[in-house]
Amino acid sequence: ALDGPANQTGYATMLQADLEPIQGLHFISTLELKSPGTANTGASYGGWAGVNWFFLPHADVRFDAMQQRMALGRSSIHLTNYMIQLHAYL
């Protein structure tokens, strides 16, 4: 007989696509899936969709919308997030 819990392996995966229909305008989508590998905890997953516009040689603005299900033991929470970012760099 073995003492203690059996070892389990967790995982994390991500698939991302970036489409640039015209120069400087990117449509981005991401799918993600992860599991900590612990007993009684299910997988967490999420999806992202975003638009990134490079409007000057050293500046861009990005908008993202995210939908996620995060496993917490035997239960889970569902999250919806929105984010806008303005970047200026040298």
C-alpha positions in Angstrom: 0.0 0.0 0.0 1.2 3.5 -0.8 1.1 6.2 1.9 -0.2 9.7 0.9 -1.9 10.9 -2.3 -0.8 9.6 -5.7 1.3 11.9 -7.9 -0.7 13.7 -10.6 0.6 15.8 -13.5 -0.9 19.2 -14.3 -0.8 20.9 -17.6 -1.2 24.3 -19.3 -2.0 24.9 -22.9 -2.6 27.9 -25.1 -3.6 28.4 -28.7 -3.4 31.9 -30.3 -4.2 33.4 -33.6 -3.2 36.9 -34.9 -4.7 38.2 -38.2 -3.5 41.5 -39.7 -6.0 42.4 -42.5 -4.3 45.8 -43.0 -0.9 46.9 -41.9 -1.0 48.0 -38.2 -4.4 46.5 -37.3 -4.4 43.1 -35.6 -7.3 40.9 -34.6 -6.1 38.5 -31.9 -7.9 35.4 -30.3 -6.6 33.1 -27.6 -7.9 29.9 -26.0 -6.3 28.6 -22.8 -6.7 25.5 -20.7 -5.0 24.4 -17.5 -5.2 22.0 -14.7 -3.0 22.0 -11.5 -2.9 18.2 -11.3 -4.4 18.1 -7.9 -7.2 15.8 -6.8 -10.7 17.2 -6.7 -9.8 20.2 -8.9 -11.1 20.4 -12.4 -9.7 22.2 -15.4 -9.8 26.0 -15.8 -10.3 27.4 -19.3 -10.8 30.8 -21.0 -11.1 32.6 -24.3 -9.7 36.1 -25.3 -10.6 38.3 -28.2 -8.7 41.5 -28.9 -7.9 44.3 -31.3 -4.5 46.0 -31.4 -4.0 49.1 -33.6 -0.5 50.5 -34.2 -1.5 54.0 -35.1 2.0 55.6 -34.9 5.5 54.1 -35.3 6.0 54.0 -31.5 2.4 53.9 -30.2 -0.5 51.4 -30.1 -3.8 50.9 -28.4 -5.3 47.5 -27.5 -8.7 46.3 -26.4 -9.3 42.8 -25.0 -12.4 41.0 -23.8 -11.9 37.8 -21.7 -14.2 35.1 -20.6 -12.9 32.5 -18.1 -14.0 29.6 -15.9 -11.6 29.1 -13.0 -11.8 25.9 -11.1 -11.6 26.2 -7.3 -11.6 22.7 -5.9 -15.0 21.1 -6.8 -16.6 24.4 -7.6 -15.7 27.2 -10.1 -16.2 30.8 -10.8 -17.0 32.5 -14.1 -15.3 35.8 -15.0 -15.8 38.3 -17.7 -13.1 41.0 -18.0 -12.5 44.0 -20.4 -9.2 45.8 -20.7 -7.9 48.7 -22.8 -4.2 49.6 -23.0 -2.3 52.5 -24.5 1.4 51.9 -25.2 4.0 54.4 -26.1 7.6 53.3 -26.4 11.0 54.4 -27.6 
